[in-house]
Amino acid sequence: MPAFATRFPAGSDRFIICGLGSLGQHSIVNLKKFDHDPFEVRITAIDQQPIQAWEMDDIPHQLVVPPIVGDCRREEVLRSAGITQSRAILIVTSDESVNVECAIAARRLNPNIQIILRSSRHSLNDLLARKLKNFVALDATELPAMTFALAGLGDDTVSVFTIGRHRFRVVDQIVSADDPRFNHQPVRQLHHPLFRLLDLTPVEKPQQPMGWATTASSVFHRWQPYVQVLPGDRVAYIELEKAPETRPKGDRFARLFQELSDIRLDWRRRMLKLRQTSEQSLSRVATIAFLTAIILWAIGTLLLKITITGISWTRAISAGATLLLGGYGDIFGGLGPVQAPGWVMLTCLLITIASLLLVLGVFGLLAERLLSSRYDFLQKQPRLPRSNHVVVVGLGRIGRKVTRLLIDLNQSVVAISEEPHPELFGQIPLLVGDIIKELPAANLTTAKSVIAVTDDQMLNLEVALLAAESTLVRDRTFSPVVRTRNQEFSENLAALMPDAQTFCPYALSAEAFAGAAFSENILGLFRLSDQTILIVEYTIAWGDTLVGHQLAKIAYGYGVVPILQETKDSQGRPCTVILPTDEQHLNVGDRLFILSSINGLRRIERGEMTPPRRWQLSADRSATPEAVSDTIQLLARLTDCAIEDAQRFVQSAPAKTMEVNLYDYQAAHIVQKLRARFPLTITPLGMATHF
């Protein structure tokens, strides 16, 4: 371990990575995506052991110095990595106890550093967040669980997530000829209050007009507003799921039945927990009872031998055993004229009572065990579904999370595991044993999909190949979902099995860890158009690159999609705006939730906004007198120009023109909004274009 403190030049962002496993290496790659001139992302890494093989060859060259070998919990190791000069530390070792100890040590050495912790202990994470401040804890295995679950469903849903009381759904679907929402609709009209277009993949790529502004995003806003959606095109959009409707009075019996079902499931879980506790108690109590009986036997034997004259050791031992079996009357009623002292008789009575209590306790636990076994035997097991079900292979942390998500989505599930999982008993069919041998019993030929998420990627590959072969006779499309350990194997497997969906959990999670290093709150992630999309929360403060901007500039300039804004209305009261419009402004204290790729976060961090186009506005005729005031207000709000400039233009039209900076979607929106009251011609300078 080097004995020097790493020095960094001014004008750079400094980060420490603790743990160079798969997650740590992918985090380095994603952090380096935030490099920009003149500020450079400079990374120092710490690991307990020297790295023998890197998953990506260029990772050592992305570090400031060779990896520091040592214990990241030690003060001298953290100081040598530059803890006092660093902006954030990502603690991502595989040992969560080490991670927590390292986080506490890092906070002591640098009170202001941003700490990103890998941990699955949710209650402890909440306590640490309140105590340590500038602290984010993420579960690297649970973050991508929704991606695995929805990939296995095989339908149009890409993601389902909740922000506060609002539940959003991301859908990726093929447009049909009878779909009124999308069929033959121009892209500009899909910026809708109820849903928001995220991406369009047309069957035939339309020609883009020359001179139109490009977007900052490689996913969102890629198509110009005039492009129409046609049957066969693929669209991705986000919508707010409707709240459950209030049931009429006639549905009281249905509600009662559901409540009874919930009570029954809760009772079943309690019984299973009681059973597990009784199994542990039986072995523990039996051991204690045996040792106690030996001690009581020895005490009784010694007392009888010492206090009763003429008794032999053989008879004393036999009498001691008789006391344990409740034979107090037989012993002291058959000694003839020989009388034991009163305190000995009392002690022997206590020995007999204690022995009887031990016997009753052991027999009680045995009876409870027999009753619970009979309950298990009589309990109706869920039947294996015959078709249209999802087979989850492997019930580790990811597998259990995926299974719970599928149950919540009302999807029929069959799980296969090498070990029993009592918490799933009675909820889904569970096949326990050798995974490959149990696989045919899961009705693979008629299953909707197989999600292979064991820790062994070769076993996952074998499961996927067997599942794909079993469906060949049915001549149908089958898309197994495979968990891999590195991104390179995912890419190779995708070439081998084009229909398979392969995901490396650490490659997906690393983008969330990198985003959190820049003080963003990452709520979740999903895959769209072969990219990882992050669900990000921003709290707007003075000095942020977002403060004071219209949402149009944020959306199109940075290439992100605002989905919810928590702000204050004109009366100063808190309010929530769902799928906010382009003309909304961001103020200090607002909270903004967006969808963004890692590239979008990088642009926001840098303040690297794609500039808008310069447009010329002209009108064919003047506005009607009754519409002048409203037109001025609306034009000023939509273009974010001064009210005086909008007033001069509207009142002087058609003689006067006006120049404004707008993004293409803004320009289309303005023409659409003002068409009825003030017909506009909007021209990008140098070329005329009409909507």
Helices and strands as residue ranges (DSSP letters): E 12-18, H 22-32, E 40-47, G 60-62, E 68-69, H 75-80, G 83-85, E 88-91, H 96-109, E 114-118, H 122-132, E 135-138, H 145-153, E 157-163, E 166-174, G 187-190, E 195-201, E 234-240, G 249-251, H 252-307, H 313-324, H 328-333, H 342-378, E 390-393, H 397-408, E 413-417, G 422-424, E 430-432, H 435-438, G 439-442, G 444-446, E 449-452, H 457-470, G 472-474, E 481-483, H 487-496, E 501-503, H 505-516, E 521-528, E 531-539, H 551-552, I 553-557, H 558-558, E 561-568, E 574-578, E 591-596, H 598-606, E 613-619, G 625-627, H 628-639, H 643-652, E 658-662, H 664-674, E 680-684
